[in-house]
């Protein structure tokens, strides 16, 4: 496209330079996010969690699923946080549990974001058509269905337990809100000059939606992914705490479930309950902090001097 004018926010850009504009912006987006103090703290915290998950076999003194130690040992040099009533090393379980939370957050967030992108953007671009009516109806139904009870039913009646099932359930139950936001955004963009020029050039709807319009929604997509990943981590912990997690893996949610089932608080085993809950809260907090930095990409009024 070599003629016309496209608007991005309050800046007028030649149509031919729309993609170049976003490419140039991509080289500075990390600086903008890093300029936020909250985002910097969140990124450093998240990097720490990732390093712990990647180097879990090196950091943890024992396998997370190992339960052949003496039960109820106090914190010591051999067991930094003591042992559980079943003879498991709490510190090792804590380290290996970071892997499950990060994997569920990553793939659960990706699944929910992908579904929201496809449904929301196609629905918005086809506004007023039968396609939009069908996709909007599906989105509205997904919005009014209680998510947590639906997750519990889907996981409880499944014959297979594990991280893939949790990711699948989170993906198909957590996309509706993000799809509605993306539909509203694409409606405001689909009549811009650069979209009209793409139509006149004979480009198909799929290419226009995902090649021409979606780059204008990068910050919205990124913010949606971070929010979806945060929700996925909380959902996995909640389902595992209810006893619906994979009994063959160790996660912070299953640690809390076992602590509750074994009466850890009544026996004075506060570390067994406090530590996994604390690290789970810290992980969700760091993702929330990162979202503050992502918001700077779409809202200049939030940018710090």
Order of alpha helices (4+ residues) and beta strands (2+ residues): beta-beta-alpha-alpha-alpha-alpha-alpha-alpha-alpha-alpha-alpha-alpha-alpha-alpha-alpha
